[in-house]
Amino acid sequence: MVGFKYLTCSLLIFAAWSFQTGNNVAYPPVKPCDEIQVTYKIKNTSGSQANGEIELKFKDDKQTYTTYLFSGDSRNNRLDVTETKITELNAGDYNVIIRSKEGCTRHLTIRIK
């Protein structure tokens, strides 16, 4: 039991010293996110129908992305969209959140008329 007491004390001293000297250790090292390069085209609705579209074009077309679409009307929300063309949209404002497989995100606000 005495050995455990000294081991615990040693670990606490090391942790305190490590934070004081700025030796922050992060495992695994965190890689900063690169900005997701994306452009988009929209097709507005016609005749008050849900026939609007958002088409996404990614600079890195070999990368896979997941898209989340949110609007003021929860019936238009879509999760885990993997295709680049999102169809059957009503007129309105949409928040598009794009996520790379590394967890990097990009936010777009798009209006369909």
C-alpha positions as CSV (number, residue, x, y, z in Angstrom):
1,M,0.0,0.0,0.0
2,V,2.9,2.3,0.7
3,G,4.2,1.8,-2.9
4,F,0.8,2.8,-4.3
5,K,0.8,5.9,-2.2
6,Y,4.2,7.0,-3.6
7,L,3.2,6.1,-7.2
8,T,0.0,8.2,-6.9
9,C,2.0,11.1,-5.5
10,S,4.6,10.9,-8.2
11,L,1.9,10.9,-10.9
12,L,0.2,14.0,-9.5
13,I,3.6,15.8,-9.2
14,F,4.4,14.9,-12.9
15,A,1.0,16.1,-14.1
16,A,1.3,19.4,-12.2
17,W,4.9,19.9,-13.6
18,S,3.8,19.0,-17.1
19,F,1.0,21.7,-17.1
20,Q,3.3,24.3,-15.5
21,T,6.0,23.8,-18.1
22,G,3.6,23.7,-21.0
23,N,4.4,20.2,-22.0
24,N,0.9,19.4,-23.1
25,V,0.8,16.0,-24.6
26,A,-2.1,15.1,-26.9
27,Y,-2.3,11.5,-28.2
28,P,-3.0,11.1,-31.1
29,P,-1.8,14.4,-32.4
30,V,-4.7,16.6,-33.7
31,K,-4.4,17.5,-37.4
32,P,-6.0,20.8,-38.2
33,C,-9.0,20.7,-40.6
34,D,-8.5,21.8,-44.2
35,E,-11.4,24.0,-45.4
36,I,-13.9,21.9,-47.4
37,Q,-13.8,23.4,-50.9
38,V,-17.4,23.3,-52.3
39,T,-19.5,25.3,-54.8
40,Y,-23.2,24.9,-55.4
41,K,-25.9,25.5,-57.9
42,I,-29.6,25.9,-57.1
43,K,-32.8,25.2,-59.0
44,N,-35.7,27.3,-57.7
45,T,-39.1,25.8,-57.3
46,S,-41.8,26.3,-59.9
47,G,-45.6,26.4,-59.5
48,S,-45.3,26.2,-55.6
49,Q,-44.2,22.6,-55.9
50,A,-41.4,20.9,-54.0
51,N,-39.2,20.7,-57.0
52,G,-36.2,22.8,-55.9
53,E,-32.7,21.4,-56.0
54,I,-29.2,22.0,-54.5
55,E,-26.3,20.5,-56.4
56,L,-23.0,20.5,-54.6
57,K,-19.6,20.3,-56.4
58,F,-16.6,19.5,-54.4
59,K,-13.0,20.4,-55.4
60,D,-11.8,17.1,-53.9
61,D,-14.2,14.8,-55.7
62,K,-12.3,11.7,-54.4
63,Q,-13.2,12.6,-50.8
64,T,-16.5,11.4,-49.3
65,Y,-18.7,13.8,-47.5
66,T,-21.9,13.6,-45.5
67,T,-24.3,16.4,-45.8
68,Y,-27.0,17.5,-43.3
69,L,-29.8,19.7,-44.5
70,F,-31.9,21.8,-42.1
71,S,-34.7,24.2,-42.7
72,G,-37.4,26.0,-40.8
73,D,-39.8,23.2,-41.6
74,S,-38.6,20.0,-40.0
75,R,-40.3,18.0,-42.8
76,N,-37.6,19.2,-45.1
77,N,-34.7,18.3,-42.9
78,R,-32.5,15.5,-44.2
79,L,-29.7,13.7,-42.4
80,D,-26.8,11.7,-43.8
81,V,-27.2,12.8,-47.4
82,T,-24.4,11.2,-49.4
83,E,-25.4,12.2,-53.0
84,T,-24.3,15.6,-54.4
85,K,-27.7,16.6,-55.7
86,I,-30.5,17.2,-53.2
87,T,-33.9,17.2,-54.8
88,E,-37.6,17.7,-54.1
89,L,-37.0,20.8,-52.0
90,N,-39.7,23.4,-51.1
91,A,-39.0,27.1,-51.3
92,G,-37.2,28.4,-48.2
93,D,-33.9,28.9,-46.4
94,Y,-31.7,25.9,-45.8
95,N,-28.7,25.4,-43.6
96,V,-26.3,22.9,-45.2
97,I,-23.7,21.3,-43.1
98,I,-21.0,19.2,-44.8
99,R,-18.8,16.9,-42.9
100,S,-15.7,15.1,-44.1
101,K,-14.7,11.6,-42.9
102,E,-12.0,13.3,-40.7
103,G,-14.8,15.3,-38.9
104,C,-14.1,18.7,-40.5
105,T,-17.2,20.7,-41.3
106,R,-18.4,23.5,-43.6
107,H,-21.6,25.5,-43.2
108,L,-23.6,27.0,-46.0
109,T,-26.9,29.0,-46.0
110,I,-28.8,28.6,-49.2
111,R,-32.2,30.1,-50.2
112,I,-34.5,28.3,-52.6
113,K,-37.2,30.5,-54.1
